Amino acid sequence: MIKRFIASAVLGAAMLGSHSLMAADFTLRFGHLANEQNIWHQAAEKFKEEVEANSDGKIEVRLYPSEQLGNEMDVINSIQLGTADMTITGESLQNWAPKAAMMAVPYAFRDSEHLHAVVNGDIGAEIEAQITERTNLVPLAWFERGPRELTSNRPIRTPDELDGLRLRVPNVPLFVDTWQALGARPTPMAFSEVFTALQQNTLEGQENPLSLIESASFNEVQDYVNMTGHVRSWIYVVIGRNQLESMPDELQQVVRDAAQTMQEYQAELFVDDQARLEQALQERGMEFVEVDVDAFAEKARPAVLEALTDEQRELFDAIQDL
């Protein structure tokens, strides 16, 4: 009797476990580069919570932070092959959709409000449409990214004060050309090498969002954050079009609604995080310097326009006119 009871209990538990594993009709594998403390991952967790609750368990979302499914390009390729489903991606999409280059063009946006107006308006819709058409990825939501700022060991308020500053930039031709036009001496370098180069005075400055300035401890080798805000950008949460359209309409709507909730949640986290970052860097001894942004933008403009294609330049002008 006891043996039969135990056997029945084990069988029942196995059946229950099997049922729970099979409960989801669809599984979304969501891989991205941010770590678990990053606000992007916190937003992804909100998406998972919303989707699973509002689909009555018909959709399971599996999150893979910290490049567990590979780097950004790896995951995009995996989505296109059907072995992953979602990721967070930005201007890398210009490899397929040239209009996506607008997501990281220096001085395309005057401020955060201008960026929001563009992304939420007709221009944003035009960029999203080309991304979907050319990549088979559907943008579900977008996150604002912290503007890139210039750090240095002397305050810099105008382009003239750059005066040949030895400056690390990513290996992006547009960034190199822009900083040369502004009067600096830009040097492409791997991010992992920047701290040592600043420490040894091989470089005199670097430019990155506040989040990377903090995480890389640049406050230990740089005194000033010059608020150039030279690149304001955003990033998309995308899903494979085939994966999305394989779901019935009501579940597609669940995914889209959850993405909207995720976007709003991330926007709140972003504002709080930017304030926290500024305070944290000030407490660690960095001084924030207001710069003549208009002077920087005006001097950079010829180099920016020269680097853009005719299609991209038309979009840039439309952004500027908004």
Phi, psi and omega in degrees: 000313182296318180296319180296323180295314180297316180298320179294319181295317179296317179297318180296318179295320180295319180294321179296316178297319179296319180298318182293326179291330184265000188295322183283129176280334182223142177238127178253115178267110190248101180252143179206174187270342186286152177277178188288345178271345184290148182293337175295319180290323177299322177293321178297323177296323176297318177300313179302314180300314182294315182296312185292324179289316187273353175260007184054038177078005180285340176239128173253135177248123178251122183263137180229083180284178172056038176060032179297332177262007182113177179285180186306311182292324177301315184290322175303313179297322179294321177297317181295332177273347179091010180261356169219172188232326186217154173201179175244122187212156184230237188293350173303336180295346179294345174300333177248317187244098186304331181294339179293346176300334181298346182286354179209040178267127180303134176056032172285331186239137182286322183196183183297321181296320178298315179300314180300317181298321180291309185295323182275356185253201184296324181293316176300319179296323179294317178295315180298320181297319179291322177301312181297316182295318188270335186247345186066024175248137181255115174294123180261328184203165176223149179240134172287142177253153178296136179297149177282132181237157182264128173253152183196177176253013169216148180293140180230115184249339180225160177302326181301331182281353174295312171044056176075019180308127178284109194235128174282135173227158173296163180281066180236114185307321180299320179293318179299311182297320182295313182289329173297316179297329181282346177110002178272176173245084185288140179231111175297136183202147176298140183302323184296342183263354191291316183304310181297320180296322177290320181298322182270001180066020170293324173244155179249348182197170176206167180222131182194166173295160180303325182299319179281329175299319179289308187294332178272000179057038179294343176300340180283341184231004179221141185261331189237143167250107179271119193279067181288329181049039192287336173231114171253131188212173177222171182219147183257147162266120184240155175230149176298132181299319180297320180294316180296314185284351175285346180272151172297158186305320184293328178282327173301320180292323176301316180296315181294319179295319179295324179295322178295318177297318177300317181299315180295321180295315179297322180299321177294315179298322183297312181300314180296320184291322179297318178295318179297317182298316181297316180296317182297318181290324176296319180295335179269009171103001180275141178256133181266131186242125175283134183243168176277085186299322180299321179294319177297313183297318181295318181287331181281335191305313181301319180293322179296311182297322180298328184279345185269150172285171179301318180296316181291322180295322178297319179291321178300315180297320178297322177295315182297326183281346185289000000 
